[in-house]
Amino acid sequence: MRQNGLDELRRQVDGLNNQILNLINERTSVVQEIGRVKEKQGVNRYDPIREREMLNALVQSNKGPIPNGILEQIFKGIFMSALEIQEDEQRNALLVSRKRKPEDTIVNVNGEEIGNGSPTFVFGPCAVESYEQVLAVAQSIKAKGLTMLRGGAYKPRTSPYDFQGLGLEGLKILKRVSDETGLSIVTEIITPSHLEEALDYIDVIQIGARNMQNFELLKEAGMANKPVLLKRGLAATIDEFIHAAEYIISKGNSQIMLCERGIRTYERATRNTLDISAVPILKQETHLPVFVDVTHSTGRKDLLLPTAKAAIAVGADGVMAEVHPDPAVALSDAAQQMDIKQFDEFYAELQRFMNTHQTI
């Protein structure tokens, strides 16, 4: 009799478990619908005041035997699970989401297909300083069979007294070198007004770390008929980074490349901390090509090669690094740019690594 009584109680518990499960799922469905209504109204889905009101009402209605503290913990868990499901739903609905578009996006830059399985390389000086300087680097890039040249015409600097770039004159130098070598030009744009000025001179719009959440610039880049290289902000989460890309694609431009360039942490051994795990996460969460900038992430020439190898090994679609004919006299980032000889050695070793590991 005792065993039969225990079995009956267990059947009751099983039945109650199913009732609770069905009610939680039903509640979650209603909360999802509330979230969709709020989204249309432009209202934040999470409302802490409403949550507190619900908890207070439940405590007042509680007749036991569950203590009020445990009751609040249980329902906070239920509330949080519904919110997490809504956030997943929102994330999967993004135009950049892998769930929305399972196949990889291939970005085409004048015939160079980026994201097709073979790493793409973007090299060049931090800042455009002269025609001779840019041409020397471009010729070295061209000799390696590469197709893309980076160089800054506009330079957002920490200090207002540091070199800010040559502006329009720098763009003209880049265009001249491009015409002579056939290389595609990647350069950073820092304001919407500069974007219109630059479109006739460049092939890829770079949006730098400091402008990752310059939303007006992101929207303008989204309306431009040029590929965009978007760098992760100094202290941006991956979720914030993905949403910055969503600003661009929401305006119609799906030719977007993401670039991990290190984030700011308490570590001082390197200029920034390279978040190498961001590469596979971004590849899983989005359908966009992912680059790694080994120069800005490390700030150390002795770490450029091992971090470039790590980037390729973890699945990056491309690597960026800075090259200058004479880094000692560079007007910006002098300590971290490779000279031509170092660049030759760097690229040759990188080629050996890729051939050994059959990545190309």
C-alpha positions, 0 to 999 in steps of 0.5 A: 500500500505504501508503494502504491501510495508513493506511485500515485503521488509521483503520478500527480507530480508528473501531471503537475510538471506537464501542466507547469511546462505547458503554462510556462510555454503558453506564457512565453508565447504571450510574452513574445507577442508582447515583445513584438508589439513593443518592438513596433512601438519602439519600446524597450522589451525589458521593463523592470518596473513591470517585473517588480509589479508582477513579483509583488502581486505574486508574493501577495497571492502566495499562500505557501508552502513556498517561501516568498524568497524562493517564489521570487527566484523561481519567477525571476528565472521564468521572466529571464528565460522569456527575455532570453528567448526574445533576444535570440529571436531578435538576433536571428532576425538580423539581416547579418545573422547566419540564421537569416542567411546560412550561406557565406557572403562573398564580397567582391572588390574589383574581382578579388573575392573575399570570403570564398575560402582563401585568405585575403591580405590588405597591407599598406602604410598607416597614413598617406604621407607622400606619393613616393611613400605610398608607391614604394609600399604598393610596388612591394604589394603588387610584386607579391601578387596581391590586389589591395592597398590600405592607407589613411587619408583621414586620421582620427587621433587621440591627441588633436595635435597629432598628424590628422592625415592629408585629407583630399590630397591623400585621397588623390595620392592613393588614386594615382598609385591605384591607377599606376599599379592596379591595386584596390584602395582601402581607406578610413572615412571618419565623417559622412561629409568625407564619404561623399568626397572620397567615393571617386577615389577609393574602392573600400570604405573603412570605418575605424574602431572609434567610429564603429558606433557613429550611426550616421556614418554607418547609415551613409556607408549603407547607402553607398555602392562600395564594400565596407570594412567595419572595425570593432570598437575599442571596448565593443562587445561582439553583440554591439559589433554585429548591430553596427554591421546591421546599421549598414546592411539595413540601408541596402549594402550587404558588401560588409567585411568585419575586422577584429582589431583588438579590444582594450583591457587592463593588459599592457604587454600589447597595444590592445588585446586580440580577441581571437575567439571573436573570429569563429564567433562572428563566423557562426553568428553572421554570414559576413567575411571576418578580418584580423588586423594584427598591427593594431591589435598587438602594436608589436612587430614581433607579434605580427607573424604569430597572430597572423598565423593564429588568425588564419588557423582559426578561420579568418577570411583576411589579415591586415597589417601596416607597412612603411618604407621607413617606419622610423620617420612615419608620422603615425604608428612608427613603432608598429609598422613593418619596413619593406624587408620585414614585410617580405620576410613576414609574407614569405613565412606566412605563405610557408605556413599556409602551404604547410597547413593547406589553407590555400 
